[in-house]
Amino acid sequence: MNGYRAAVIAAGGQGRVHASGYRADERVDLVAVADVNLDIARELAGEFGIESVFSDYRQMLETVRPDIVSVCTPPAFHLDAVIAAAEAGVRAVHCEKPIALSYDDALRMQAVADAFGMQFTVNLQRRFEPVHRFAREQLAAGAIGEIVTIEGYCPNLPDWGSHILDLILFYRGDAAPEWVFGQIDVSTNRYVYGAFVETASITQVAWPDGVRATVSTGREPATPVLNLENNLGLIVQGTRGRLVVRGSECIVHRFGTNDLRFASPYATDPAGWERGIDPAIFACTAAAVADLVDGLETGREPSSPGVGGSPARN
């Protein structure tokens, strides 16, 4: 028996990712999975050696009393699952994205976690990805001089946009912005994991030191390619160069010298991915799980943020 008992709510693709992360941590026993589709839950349980399977996550929480719970349901069910976990005495919840269907629901989740003294993190696992860690190290070392602007490009705000905005904060050392404003277009009905998302948007973020970040979202055919150099990632402009980051690599263009390139250590060809899931997601979610367990053990704040950059624990 290891130190912490973990359970996963929802056994789909991301449930599998979270289960893999718990199984990789020797401090954790993955003891239960719940899904309304018992066949999927049983399949995952059989593959991962999970002892208990439930169709009702509330029954699972009451029966198993886990220390850690991953919420991997569609976003419409996140709030109820987080509240139920807090009321059941769960010590830490790790929640998938899109975090909620409304800003109010997201704030309520964090408020409930704070009220119960529960550690609450969102699985923004991209900040554990080696490509983005390398990018942050280069920026901190001054490889492109002082940061002037940051550009982010992705299909939508609730899903991929949460990563882009979080990585911008990560690159900036999680410094609090001074102001944020944005505009969205919703002329096309589009959904991601059951959440209604925008057709296109533009968001600007500003810091007191004058740095500005602009995030543009959209997807063809409603929206043309947003940036020919990087249509899904980040571009950081500095006083002595430019940094271009996408999932496959980070390129550091330095004025007057050769480029630096850092390639992802994970397979980038989707044809070889397990069940179509990027192996970087498996590896980086495992790193996020290890980090949240570290938080429980040491009392320090996990690297993964809560809602709106709030501390994971009150």
N, C-alpha and C positions, 0 to 999 in steps of 0.2 A: 504493500500500500504506500503510495507516494503522499506528498504533503497536501495537495489540493485536489478536490473532486470537481470535474468540469462536465458540463452538459451543453448540447447544441440544440437550439430550436430551429427546425427546418433542415431537411436533409438533401436539398438540391445542390447545385454547383458550389455555391459559397459555403453551405453547410459542410460539404466535403473538404473544402479548403481549410476551414476552421478546425474541423476534426483532425486533419493532418497536422496542423500546427500544435494541437494539444498532445497528440500522440508522439510528437518529436521532442517534447519537453519531459525530462525524467522527473520533474517535480510534480507532475500532473497525472492524475488518473482520469481518463475519459470514461465516464460511468453511464451516461444516458444520452439518448437522442429522441426528440419528439417531432412528429410530422403528421399532418392530417392524412397524408398518403402513407399508410403503414407499410406498403410494399417497398417504397423508397427508403423509409426508415430502417426496415429490416435488412435491406441490401447493404446500406452503409454500416449498420451494426455488425453484420456478418463479416464484412471486409475489414473493419477496424477493431473487431473484438470487443464491441461495446455490449455490456451486459444487459442493460434495460432499454426497452423500446416502448414509446407511448404515442398515442394519437392526439392526446391533450397535454399541452405543455404545462398547464396549471396542475394537473395531476402529477406530472413529472416533478415539478418544483416541490410539491407537498410530500411526495413519496421519497425522492432521492436526496433532497436538501443539498444541492451542489454549492460549492464555494464560488465557482466561476460559471457564467453562462454566456454563450454567444447567441445573439439574436440575428438570424439569417433569413427571416421571413420577408415577403414583400413589404415595402415601407408603410403601407396602410395599417399594419399590425404591430409596428415597432413600439408605439407608445404603450399599448396595453401590456405587451410582453415585458417591457422595462419596469412598469409599475408592479406587475405581478412578481417579478424577480426581486425587486426591492422589498416588497411586503413579505416575501418568503425568506428574507434574511440572507440573500445572495451577497457576497462580498464584492464581486466585480462583474460588470456586464461589458462585453465587447460587442458593439452593434455595427451592422452593415449599413451601406449607403444604397440609395438616397436615404438620408437619416429620417426624414418625415415628409408628410404631405403638406405641412404648413410650418412656418417659423414658430408659431405658438406651440405646436406639438413638440418641436425640438427643444424649446426652452423649458417646457413642462418636464421632459425627460431629465434634463440636467437638474431642475429644481427638485424632482423626486429623489434623484441620486444624492444630491446634497443633503436633503432632509433625513435620509436614512444612513448617511455616512458611507454610501456605496461608491466604490471606484467605477467611473463610467468613461469608457473610451469608444471612439469611432474608428473603424478599421481603415484608416488612411495609410495603408501599408506602403504606398509608393515612397514615403519619406525614409523607408528602410532599404530601398533599392540601391544597389551599388552605383548605378549610373548617377543617381541624384545625390548620393553621398559624395561622390567624386566632384560633382558640380559645385556642391556647397563648399567643399574643401578648397577648390580652385578660387572661388569667390572670396573666401576668408583669407586666402594667401595673397590676394591682390593680383591674380594672374591677368585680369583685364582692367586693372585700375579700380577706380571708384565706380560703383553702380550708378547709372544714369536713369535707364528705363528698363522695364521688364514687359515682355509681351507673352501672352498665353493664348493657345488655340485648341479648341476641342469641340465635340458635337453638341454638348448641352451642359447646363450648370449643375443640376441635381446629382448626376452620376459622375461623369468624367470631370466636370467643372469643380467638384469638391476636391479632387486630387490637384488640379491645376492651381486653385486658390491656396490650398494647403501647402503645396510645394513652393509657391511664391513666399508664403510666410516662413517656411523652412529655410529657404535661401537667405531670407532677411533676418535669420536668427530669432524668429517668432516675435519680432518687434511689433508693437501695437500700431496699426495705422491711425492717421489723424482723421481721415474721412474716406467714405466710399459712396459712389453713386453709380447708377446703372439704368439701362433701358432694355426692354425685351419686346420681341414680336412673337405673337402666338397665332399667326394666320393659318398654320397647319396643325391638325390634331396629331400629336406625336406622344407616345408613351414609352417609358423605360421602367421595367420592373413594376408596371402598374401605376407609375407616377406620371402625371401629365407634365411634359417638358416643353420648353420654348422652341419656336422655329429658329430664332436667332436672338442674340443679345450682345450687348457691349457693357462692360463693367470697368470702372476705373477706381484704383486704390491709390491713396497718397500717404506718405509718411512725413513727419516734421522736418526731416533732413532734405526734403525736396525730391526724393525718388518717387517716380510714378510707375504704376503697373496697369496695363490694359489687357483685359481678357475678352476675346471675341469668340462667340460660339455659333454653331450652325452646321447643317449637313446637307449635302446635295440630295435631290435636285433643287430643294427650296433655297438653299444658300450655296453660292459657288465656293470653290476652294478658297479658304481664308488667307493662307499664306503659302506660297510655293516652296519656300525653304523649309517650313516646318508647319504642317497642317494639324499635328496632334502633339503638342509639347510646348516648350518654352524657349524664348530668345531673350538673353540678358545683354543689354548694351552697356559697355563700360567706357571709361575715358581712354583706355589703352587696348581695347579689343572687344570681342563679342563672343558670347557663349551660346551654343545651340544644343538643346537637350531634347531627345526623344527616347522612347523606350529602348531602342536598339543601341544607342550610343550617345556620348557627350562629345561635342567638338568645341575646342577652345581656339578661336581665331585670335591670335595675338599680333598686333600691328608690328611689322618690321621683323618678324621671326616666324618659324614654322608652326603649323597648327599642332595642337595636342589632341589626341583622340583616345577615348576610353570606351571600349565596347562592352555591352552587357555580357556577363558570364552565363546567361541563360539562353536557351534555344529561342530564336526569334521567328522561326518558320512555323506558322500555325498548323501545318500539315502533320507535324510530329508531336503536337501538344496532347496531353492526357485529357480526354473528354472535351477537347477544345479549349481548355483553360491554360492561360499563359503560365509557364512554370515559375516566372518571377512572382506571380500572385501567391502561389503555394509557399515559396521560400520567404517572401517578405511578410506574409501573414504569420508564418511561424516565428519570424523575428519580432513582430508586433506582440504575439502571444507571450514570448519569452520576456519581453519588456514589461508587459502588464503584470506578469507573475513577479518579476523583480520589484515592481511597485508595491505589491502586496507584502513581499518579504521584508523590504527595507523601509517602507513608508514614504519613499520619494515619489514625485509625480512621474507617471509614465510619459514617454516621448510622444505617444499618440495623444492628440488633444481630445477634450470633451466637446460639447456643443459650443460653437462660436469661439473656439480657442480657450474655453473655460478650463480651469484645472480639472483633472480627472477626479480629484477627490476634494471635498470641502475642507 
